[in-house]
Amino acid sequence: MTASCERWCALSDRATLGEALSLEEQGFLTDHVSECRPCAAEARAFAALSTALSEPSALHEPLALGDDSGSGQVRKLLRRAGSGLRARSTRLGVGALCVTLALGLLARRELTPKQELSASARVTFTSGAVEVDGEKARLDEALSVDNRLNVHAGRACLTFDSDIKTCLTGESVARIAELASARTLELRAGRVLASLAPQAAGRSFAIETSAGSVFAKGTLFAVEITATGATEVRLYQGTLLLRTRDGRELILHAREQASLGGALAARPLSDASNPEDTALAALTRLDSTRGATVLTVNATPAGSRVSLDGQALGEAPVSALVTDGRRLTVEHAGFAPVSERLWLDSTPSIARSYELVPLAALPLAANGALHEHASEPSADAQPAPTPRGGEGSGTGPASSAAETSSRARPAELLTRARALRASGRYREAAAVYRQLVSSYPRSDEARVSWVSLGELSLSELGDAEAALSCFESYLRGGGSLSQEARYGKIRALGKLHRVAEERAAIERFLVDYPKSVQSGSLRAKLESL
């Protein structure tokens, strides 16, 4: 036996006993088995033994050592483990010690069903058209084994516990295959990128396809089912174990790729970046903390792109978990962009709907540039506190903004109001919104402005009475923003402590929008009233 094999045996013994290994030692364990066939066989034997010890759910009944009534599956695992360890004991005495230790562990306890480490999975991001079991996916929705995620268009992310993040592209289909210590996602079509923190002892993660399985403990990698049905694996960080359906195995190292099926061999990863993998990797870095605010963004025209602090999220509709102070931007070629700093005030969920204004509808200055009010505002402006009723008093910046806007068209007024709001100039924005709904009450821009003015009054100006009036003005005519207006009305009623009306509004909302992003927090609110 070589010195490397002896070191590998010693380290594997320490790992089996649960002793923490350094990163260098962990890397040596993985690298050595890729080069040493006997040690690789022994590693599989240890894995079989580990399965028998850590997954007693494989039993149909409790099994004590020597009990012949136990599951044949576990006895088979023990035989596999024992055969590998006997081979090792002929090379190194510690193998016998490991067998004795393992059997001693079995002798000291009965193996009972369902003694598995609990795990969870939930939806943490969606853009475009995403469904769970045929219904629209809901952010922060908990998933169970056999739930199927279908990303018709756009992208979606699932988080397992809090340390395994997976994101899928459009035209992808995946199923939750296991949610125990060995969390498993079955990819049936499309592409998934996974980012894992180093996993604790007894926990692992795998992605399965029809061609085989990819096992990981702490890494960044992508698995893609190509148009021809082949499974391609690209590894960016860490190491992976690939296993084909016929039992062949390959250890893949960072900056390598391989195909499951056919000739199983590692190839250097191309130096050229993969844009879609890069986009998915960025999404795995989004906040997925439980308790973060659920943001939902809708926008017209179709194809409007949403970004958060400059990071592209995809085309609207988008749902993401966000924290306070993030910069939200919506843009589309040929339209004036909209940008807004999000101030959440511990709100469990917020919704934003935007109708972008065509650039052709905006006036041009003498030099051919867009009017200054339509330009992108400062990204670092902070909200200024405003006394109730202080906006639009007839003097100061708000009044001058309204006077300047008096002859402007509805589209320009709406763009000015949005730009002022995005830059934190809330009183001026409110004055322009009011000028718009007063001067052009029947325009589409005025209809949208009632909801925007209501949100502005409620969230930034602290005037719940004015906000309630705005939401009710929109709801009298109805429209595509009725859900947002009704949710805003509920929040305004709550601020005004009109409990009976708030309760009735919540009950009606839940009947009409039972699976909306706001439904969870509203049900909790209803129970507390």
N, C-alpha and C positions, 0 to 999 in steps of 0.2 A: 504494500500500500504506500502511495506517495505521501509526502508531507502535506500536500494540499488536501488529499482525501482525509487524512487524520484531522486536520483543522476543520474541515467541513463537518465531520462526524461530531467533533466536540461542540461546534456551534449549533448544530441541529439538536443535540441533546439539551443544550441550554435553552434553545427556543421552545422545545417540547415541554420543558419544565416551567415555561412562562417567564423566563428571565429576559429582561430588556436587552436588546442588542444595539450596538451603534449603527449609524447609517453605513459605515464602511463594512461592518460585519454582515449587515443585511444584504448589501450589494455582493459581497463575496459568496454568500449562500446561493444567491440566484445565478451569478455568473458561473460558478463552479459546475452546477448541474447541467449547464448548457454545453459543457465540454467533457464531462465524465459520465459515461453511460451507466456504470454500476451505481454511482451516487444518485443519478437521476432515477433509476429504478427504486432505490431505497427511499427517495423523497416521495415517490408515489405511494410506497408502502406506508410511510408515516402519515400521508394524507388520508389513506384508508383508515388507519387506526384512529386518527383525529376525528374522522367522521363518525366512527363507532362510539367514541367517547363523548363528543360534543353535540351529536344529533340523535338523542334517544327517541325522538319522535318517529324514527324509522321502525320502532317496535310497535307491535299490535298490543302487547301486554307487557307489564313490568317484568324485568329480567334480572335476576341475581346471578352471580357467578355460579356456574354449574347447573343452572336451570335449563332443562332441555326443552321447555315449552316456549322459549323465546323465538324471536323472529329469525328465520333463516337468512334474511338479508344481512342482519348484523353479524351472524356467525360467518357469513361469506366474507364480510369486510375484515373480520378478525383473522380469518385464514389468509387473506391477501396480505394483511399487515404482517402477520407472523412469518410468512414465507420470505418476505423481503428482509425482515429483521434477522431471521436465522442466517440468511446469506451474509448479512453484515457481521453477525457474531463470529463467523469463521475468520473474519478479517480484523475485528477489533472487539475486545472484551466488553466494551461499554454497551454493545448491542443487547447482550443478555440482560444487563442492568435495566435498559429501557423497557424490555419485555416484562421483566419482573415488576418494574414500577407501574406500567400500564395495567397489568393484571391486578396489582395491589389496589390501584384506584378503582377498578371495577369491583373488587371484593369488598371495598369499604362502603359502597353505595349501591342501591338498586337503580337501574335505568328506568325511568317512567316516561310516558308519552308527553309531548308538548313542553319539554324543558328547554325550549329554544329562546334565544335572545330575541326580544321583541324588536320590530322595525316598523317604519312607516314610510309612506310615499305620498307626495302631494304635488299638485300643479302650481308652479311658481311663476310662470310667464306664458303668455300667448300673444300671437299677432296673426291677423288673417282669420282663416276659418279652421277652428280646432274643435274636435268633438271627443267626448269620453262616452263610450258605449252608445254612440249614435246621437247624443245630446250635446249641446254647446258646453264646452269646458268652462268651469268656474274656477277663478283664481283661488288658491289656497285650499282647493278641494282635496280631501283625503281620498286616496285610491286604495283598492284592495286587490288581492290576488285575482287574476283573470280579467280585471278591468282593461279595456282596450282603448288606446289613444290613437286617434286618426287626425293627422295634420294635413288637411286637404290643400291648404295654401298658407304661406307664412312660416312661422316657427313656433315651437313650444318647448318648455323646459319642465322637467320633473326633478324634484329633490328627494333623495332617499335619506331619511333621518335629517341631519343637517350638514353632513360631510361628503355626500355623493351627489353631484349635480350632473344631469344629463340634458342635452338640448337636441332637438330634432328639426330637420328641415321640412319644407313642404313636400307633399306626396309621400310622407312616411307613415308607417303603421307599426305600432309597438304594443306589447301586452305585458302586464305585470305577471311574471311567472312565479316568483317566490319573494316572500317578505319575512324571512327568518334570518338566521345568522348569515346565510349565503343569499344575499339579495340578488335577484336575477331579473333582467329585462330581456324579453324576447323581441327581436327586431324582425318584422315580417316584410317590410319594404322601406326603401329610402335610406336615410343616413342619421346616425346619432353620434354625438361627441360627448365623452364622459370626462369629468374632472373629479379626482378622488383625493382627499386627504389620506395620509397613511392610516390604515384600518387597525382597530384594536384586535387583540388576540381573539380568535374565534369568529371574526367577522370577515367577510369577503364580498366581492361584487363580480357579477358575470353578465356578459351580453351573449345571448344565444341567437343563432340563425339556423336555417335549414342545413348549412354546411358544417356547423360545429359551434364551439364555444370559445369565448375570450375571457380569461380570468385575470383579475387585477386586485392589488392591495393598496396602491397609492400611485397615481399616474395621471397622464393626460393623453387620451387616444380617441381615434374616430373609427367607426365601423360603418361600412357602406355596402348596400346590396346594389350592384350595378344593373344596368339595363339588360345585361345578358344573364342575370341571376347569380353572378359570382359574388362572393363576400370578400371585400378588401378591408384590411386592417392597417391603419397608419398610427404609429406610436411616436409621440412628441416628447414625452418625459417618462422616466421610470422603466419598468419591465412588465412584460405580459407573458402569460402562458396561453398558447393557442392549442386547441385540441379538436381534431376533425371527428366526424361521426364514426369513422372506422378506427379511432383510437390513436392515431398518430399525433405526436406532440412537438411543439417548437417553442423555445424561449425567445421572445422578441425583445430587443434592447432599444433604447432611445434612438430616434432618428432612423428607424427601420420600418419597413412595411412588408406585408406578406398577403398571400391569397389563401383562404381556407378552401381546400379542395385542390385536386391536381397535384402538382409537385409542391409540397409544403417546404418553402425555403425563404429565408430572409433576404430582402433587397434593400439597398440604401434608399432612404427617403429623399425624394427630389428636393433640391435646394429652392426651387420655385415655390412660393407660398400657395396654399390652397385657399382661395378667398372664402369659400363657404365654411370650411373648418375654422378659419380665423374669426368669422362672424359668430359662429356658434361658441367658440371659446370665450369671446367677449361677453356673451350672454350668461355664461356660467359664473361670471364675476359679479353679476347683478345681486343686490341684496335679496336674500330669501328668508330673512329672519321672521319667525312667527311674531305677530303683533305689529309688523310694519303696515303702513297704510296701503290699501289696495287702490291703485290708480287705473281707471279705465278711460281710454281716449278714443273718440270717434271723430272722423273728419270727412269732409267732402271738398273737392271731388275724390272719386275712388282713386286709389294709388297714392294718396298723401302719405308722406314718410314721417315717422315719429322718431325723435331722438331725445335722449336724456343726458344732460351734461356733455353733449357732443357725441355720445355713443349711440349708434344707429340701433333702433329696436325693431324696425320693420314697418310695413304698411299698416295703417289703421284698418280695423280696430285693433288696439293694443291694450293688454292688461298686464300690469307689473306691480311688484311690491316695491315701494319707494320710501325714502326717509325725507325729513324736512329740508327745505332749502335747495332742492334740485331744480335745475333749469330745464324746462320742457319746451321743445321746439317742434313745430309741424310745418312741413314745406312740400311744395309740389312745383315742378317746372312750369313756368308761365303764370305763377300765382304769387302774391305777396306772402312771405312766411309769417307765422305767428310764433311768438316766444313768450313764455311766462315762467316766473319764479314761483315754485310751489311752497306755500306756507300752510302746513297741515293742521296745526293746532290740535294734535292728538286725535284727529278724525280717523275712524277705522277705515273709511273708504271715501274716495272722491271720484267724480266723473267730469270729464271735459269733452265738449263737442264744439268743433270749429267748422266754419264754412269759409274756406279761403277765397280771397277776392282776386279776380284776374288782374294781372298787371296792366292789361289794356284798358281797364276801367279806371285806373288811377291817373290823375293829372300829371303832366310833365312840367318841370321848370324850364326856364329859357334855354338852359344848356342841354336840355334833353334828358336830364336825370329825373328820377322820381322825386316828388315833393318831399321835403324833409320829414314830414310827419309819418310818411310811409316807410322810412328807413328802419333798420334793425336797432332797437334800443340797447342801452347799456345792460350787460348781463349781471352786474354786481349791485344794482340798486336795491335798497332795503325799504320795506314798507314804513310809512310814517304814521303815527297815531293821529286820529282825527276825531274831534268832538262830534257827538251825534248832531246831525242836522247842519254841520259846518260846511258841507259841500254846496257849491252853486249859490253862494250868497249874493252874487251880483257884483262882487269886487274881487280883485286879485287874479291869480293865474286861471282859476276855473272859469271866471267870467270872460276873460280875454280869449280863452280857448273856444268858448261857445260862440263869441262874436265872430272870431276868425272862421268858424265852421258854418256860419249861418247860410252861406250861399253854396256850400259844397254838396256834392251828390251823395246819396246814401252809402255807396260803396266806399267813398273816401272817408266819410265820417266813421264808418265802422272800423276801417283800418287805423285811423287816428286813435280811436278809443282803445283799440287793442294794443297799439304801440305804447300809449300812455300807461295803460295798466301793466304791461309787461315791464316797464321801466320803473314801476313803483309809484307813479304819479297818480294815485288813486282818485283824489278829488277831481282832478282835471279829467280823468277818464270818465268818471260818473257824469260830469257836466256834458261831455260830448255824447255819451249814450242818451242822456235825457233830451239833448237837442235833436238827435236822430229820431227818437220815437215821437217827439213833438212835431217835427217838421215833415216827416215822411211816415205817418202812422200805418199806412197800408203796405209799405215796402217789405220785402223779405228780410232786409237788413234790420228793420225795426223789430220784426218778430223775434229774430235771434237775439237782439239786444236786450229784450226783457229778461231773458234767462241770464245773460252775462251781467247785466246790471244787478239782478237779484243776488248772484254769487258774489259780486263785488261788494254790495251793501252788507251782506251777511258775514263774509269772511274777512274783508279788509277794513271796512268802514264801521263795523260793529253796530249796524242799524237793522235789527231784525224786523222792525215794523215796516220799513221801506222795502226790505227784501221780500217779505210776505206779499206786499202789494204787487211787486214786480212779477213774482211767480204766478200769482193769481191772474194777472193781466195776460200772461202768455197762455195759461190753461183755459181761459175763456174762449180763445180761438183754436186751441189745440195745435198739434204739429209733431214733427219728428223728435222734438226735444221734450215731449211731455213727461217721459220717465225722469229726466234730470230735473225738470221743474217741480214735479211732485215730490221728489226726494228733497229738493231745496225747501219746499213748503213745510215738510215735516221738520226739518232742522230749524226753520224759523219759528214754528210753533213751539218747539222745545225751548228755544232761547227765550220766548215770551212766557213760558210756563203755562201755556194753555193746554193742560194735560188731556182733557177729554177730547178736544179737537185733534191733538197729536195722536192719541191712541186710535181714533177713528181713521185718520189719514194713513197710519201705518197699516192697519188691518186691510184697508182697500188696496194699498200698494202691494201687499204680499199676495193678495188674490190675483192681481193683474200681472205682477212680475215675481212669481214664486222662486225663480232661479236666477234672479239678477245678482249682480256683484254686491248690491247693498242689502240683500235679503238676510244674510247671516247676522249682521250687526243690528238690523231692525227687529229681528225676532228676539234677540237678547234685550234690546231696548224695551220691547213690548212686555217682556216678563218682569222688568223692573218698574214699570209704571203702576 
